[in-house]
Amino acid sequence: MHLAAHFPGVNNTTVWTDPRAGSQIDFASFEHLARTAERGRFDFFFLAEGLRLREHKGRIHDLDVLGRPESITVLNALAAVTDRLGLAATVNTTFNEPYELARRLATLDHLSAGRAAWNVVTTSDAFTGENFRRGGYLDHADRYTRAAEFVATARELWDSWTAGGVPRPVTHHGPHFRVRGAFTLPRSPQGHPVIIQAGDSAAGRDFAAATADIVFTGWGSGGRPPGKCSTRHSTLAAGQEFYADVKGRLAAHGRTADSLKIMPGVTFVLGDTAADAQERAATIRRQQVSPQNALLALEQVWGVDLSGYDPDGPLPDIDPDPESQLAQGRVRLADPKALADRWRALSEAKGLSIRETVIETTGRQSFVGTPAAVAEEMTAYVAARAADGFILVPHLTPGGLDDFVDRVVPLLQERGVLRTEYAGTTLRSHLGLPDPVRPVGKD
Ligand SMILES: Cc1cc2nc3c(=O)[nH]c(=O)nc-3n(C[C@H](O)[C@H](O)[C@H](O)COP(=O)(O)O)c2cc1C
């Protein structure tokens, strides 16, 4: 089983009202989570990316005020305080340039002695694009053709020096990029940093099948991040379906099923008994969906100001505004009216208030139970080919992984599904992936 640690930050999962919640800017927070993950013999530490603070009713979204430092910089610092843990940065291909990003990722791979990973995202909204020179001008298909050419160009640069350490000029002329000149660095320890992909459309899945070493996906949900699964809850069957679909696309690219690892982002709650764990999970959900957060979640669907509504009262009977700009930077819903109708039907059928409806519909903890039950369930999901491992998203920063590593990891190790020691030094070795072969003529 492969495990990774997601640093909990700007999202609806993290509970900031808990007295144990710390800073998400201080290096001590990153260091604590990374060291804990390494103590648990995890494959890697993972940072997401957001390039613009989200807005709600024209104001900065409360959660974003906590801030988010630049990922590769943080990972370079973590390289100095960890030995084996992989270091994964989410960096988009829409607002960057391949030469510059390839250089920064190769630097991380050199400084960490072969532990760098790049989560390739395309970033969907023009709202984010407004912070960049070209703006959010790319439509969906172009974002993926640019992403494919971006990664291919980065690979040309990473492959460009000879084994003897002689730089060779690269000439790349494509629809999106033109690069002419030698790369600034010799081949890095892993050859190419590990490539992760997060994006769920057919184009995204094909891109992953052609290019990636790991897919980061929502939990059994067909791709939506945890907390955003507003239409259906995670099931083993949904996980298996996604797994089979993505692995099934590999053969067309001449790849085998074990060359790509599928790792959903998941949450967990531990308790001394099953009942204790359920009670804790319910408490955490109520902390995550405070009365204010419940109205905020509703406004993101309806797109209109609902501050006059009582979070403990019934859902509004008005329809959502499909053209709304009220919440910017959020994941866009394909059909807000259909979702609002479903929520209303559920709320009426079960007699749920606004807050209870949001709690009921917007994701729940993926694994809830005693350490033994959680270890067993996670093992079963991997055995049933619903995942190759998990990216754990704790609800507390930075200590949210402590319990898992102290109480679940030893059980996974006893079962023989998790390593007790790292076998190799690079992230590729943790994942059981070979180093990329230099193309013929470039050795
Ligand atoms: C699990 C998951 C995590 C993602 N994380 C990020 C992120 O941290 N930053 C970002 O800009 N986009 C992120 N994305 C968005 C993707 O890059 C992509 O733009 C979006 O999913 C649209 O592509 P798609 O239609 O193929 O899903 C994420 C997507 C998924 C499914």
The ligand as an SDF file (V2000), in Angstrom:
LIG
                    3D

 31 33  0  0  0  0  0  0  0  0999 V2000
   -8.3120   15.4250   -6.8150 C   0  0  0  0  0  0  0  0  0  0  0  0
   -8.0400   16.7070   -7.5560 C   0  0  0  0  0  0  0  0  0  0  0  0
   -7.1860   17.6570   -7.0100 C   0  0  0  0  0  0  0  0  0  0  0  0
   -6.9140   18.8490   -7.6770 C   0  0  0  0  0  0  0  0  0  0  0  0
   -6.0680   19.7550   -7.1230 N   0  0  0  0  0  0  0  0  0  0  0  0
   -5.8150   20.9270   -7.7530 C   0  0  0  0  0  0  0  0  0  0  0  0
   -4.9420   21.8920   -7.1760 C   0  0  0  0  0  0  0  0  0  0  0  0
   -4.3970   21.7190   -6.0960 O   0  0  0  0  0  0  0  0  0  0  0  0
   -4.7390   23.0440   -7.8630 N   0  0  0  0  0  0  0  0  0  0  0  0
   -5.3400   23.3080   -9.0570 C   0  0  0  0  0  0  0  0  0  0  0  0
   -5.1200   24.3600   -9.6210 O   0  0  0  0  0  0  0  0  0  0  0  0
   -6.1740   22.4200   -9.6190 N   0  0  0  0  0  0  0  0  0  0  0  0
   -6.4230   21.2350   -9.0120 C   0  0  0  0  0  0  0  0  0  0  0  0
   -7.2680   20.3330   -9.5870 N   0  0  0  0  0  0  0  0  0  0  0  0
   -7.9700   20.7240  -10.8590 C   0  0  0  0  0  0  0  0  0  0  0  0
   -7.3780   20.0950  -12.1130 C   0  0  0  0  0  0  0  0  0  0  0  0
   -6.1110   20.5720  -12.3770 O   0  0  0  0  0  0  0  0  0  0  0  0
   -8.2180   20.4160  -13.3430 C   0  0  0  0  0  0  0  0  0  0  0  0
   -8.0400   21.7310  -13.7180 O   0  0  0  0  0  0  0  0  0  0  0  0
   -9.6630   20.2500  -13.1560 C   0  0  0  0  0  0  0  0  0  0  0  0
   -9.9290   19.0560  -12.5050 O   0  0  0  0  0  0  0  0  0  0  0  0
  -10.3410   20.2640  -14.5410 C   0  0  0  0  0  0  0  0  0  0  0  0
   -9.8710   19.2110  -15.3150 O   0  0  0  0  0  0  0  0  0  0  0  0
  -10.7770   17.9490  -15.5720 P   0  0  0  0  0  0  0  0  0  0  0  0
  -11.9280   18.4820  -16.3680 O   0  0  0  0  0  0  0  0  0  0  0  0
   -9.9310   16.9740  -16.3400 O   0  0  0  0  0  0  0  0  0  0  0  0
  -11.1990   17.4010  -14.2410 O   0  0  0  0  0  0  0  0  0  0  0  0
   -7.5440   19.1190   -8.9300 C   0  0  0  0  0  0  0  0  0  0  0  0
   -8.4030   18.1730   -9.4780 C   0  0  0  0  0  0  0  0  0  0  0  0
   -8.6650   16.9750   -8.8180 C   0  0  0  0  0  0  0  0  0  0  0  0
   -9.6000   15.9920   -9.4610 C   0  0  0  0  0  0  0  0  0  0  0  0
  1  2  1  0
  2  3  1  0
  2 30  2  0
  3  4  2  0
  4  5  1  0
  4 28  1  0
  5  6  2  0
  6  7  1  0
  6 13  1  0
  7  8  2  0
  7  9  1  0
  9 10  1  0
 10 11  2  0
 10 12  1  0
 12 13  2  0
 13 14  1  0
 14 15  1  0
 14 28  1  0
 15 16  1  0
 16 17  1  0
 16 18  1  0
 18 19  1  0
 18 20  1  0
 20 21  1  0
 20 22  1  0
 22 23  1  0
 23 24  1  0
 24 25  2  0
 24 26  1  0
 24 27  1  0
 28 29  2  0
 29 30  1  0
 30 31  1  0
M  END
$$$$
